[in-house]
Amino acid sequence: MVTERVPLAPGVPGYPEAERASSSPAGQRLGASMMQLNFHGLKALVTGAGKGIGRDTVKVLHALGARVVAVSRTNADLVSLSKECPGVEPVCVDLGDWEATERALGSVGPVDLLVNNAAVALTYPFLETTKEVFDRSFNVNLRSVFQVSQIVARGMIDRGVPGSIVNVSSMVAHVTFPNLAAYSCTKGGMTMLTKAMAMELGPHKIRVNSVNPTVVLTAMGKHVTADPEVLRKLKERHPLQKFAEVEDVVNSILFLLSDLSASTSGFGHPCGRRVPGLLERLARRGQQDPACSAKAPCLDHSSTHMPHPTGSQLSRSTSMLPTIALPPLPVPQPCRPAAATLIRIHPLPARDPALVIPTHHVLRCVPVHLPK
């Protein structure tokens, strides 16, 4: 379906106000002649609204009709934002302070949309990370998400209205970078918090999702990736050979906030980063790295860090999908080819019938012959 992007509004270039489908009969039958983002009558709260992704999110939500509460710990940023977007409600508070946050946000009124964007990226090697660095990282990046989401979700439940929450995470929730041990832990925790919130708030028709962008060259992104060589390698690994723009992340946030994603919850959107799949790993065979060979398998420096399969494993695996041959083991393991071992996964009792895991799911262990 061919789409045409329409500018959002004067002063906010690059963001789509609507995506108009082609006027083909098929498009009309699907009712897709017009998909428009409209947040009129809704109130949104955005944390980390002073700069970067948070600031642009506030500007776009305001332009699309939402009443926006902008939260930042830097008053000067809120003053300039209020001048750009008259009507935005500024709240200056350090989200790392639990009591101050409770006082500041306890009276913001009913909120329909929440964007948890506030974060600090304190770059220290693992062995040099102090208690202060650890506590500050977790208090702002993770604990504040917990607290602010509780405040907003309780209000939604008391009013009996649906809502949408988007947590701004990062690709470092899944991959590792030097000097980001504490930061990565906070984003990994946010991944599980997003899923837990989605499960528990779903019965109240509150959706919870996250965006997990790659490097975005905001002030924080430039600080984290100050090494030009690191930037070059990251850029080379992206299929489009580019970094994500702020508007790319904002567009993903808008989609997850809107009713266009009404059936989506507990999802982590990997906007702007490469997500290697199983077949891609199998097909690669180590050809991208000269050091990799069937005799000396090496680690694939992708987000999964899995060894490259050998040729014999590749042919066996592709012919037997979804049963996949395991990669070579460092120590030979005895096996009995005549009898496959079945391991039955027994689910834990679940209170919600929708969460029961089928008992017929089986993990099949396949004999693997090690290269001599």
Protein Blocks (a to p, Z undefined) as FASTA:
>chain_A
ZZddddfbehiahiafbdcddfbfklmmnopmbccddfehiacddehklgmjlmmmmmmm
mmnopacddddfbfklmmmmmmmmghiacddddfklmklmmmmmmmnopafbdcdfbccd
ddddfklpcfklmmmmmmmmmmmmmmmmmmmmmmmmmnopacdddddddfklmbccehil
mmmmmmmmmmmmmmmmmmmmmmnopacdddddddddbfklmmmmmplklmmmmmmmpmnl
pacdfklmmmmmmmmmmmklmmgghiacdehiacddfklmmmnnommpmkbcfklccddf
bfkopacddfklmmmmmmmccbdcddddfbdcdddfkbccdddddddddfblklpccfkb
ccddddddddZZ
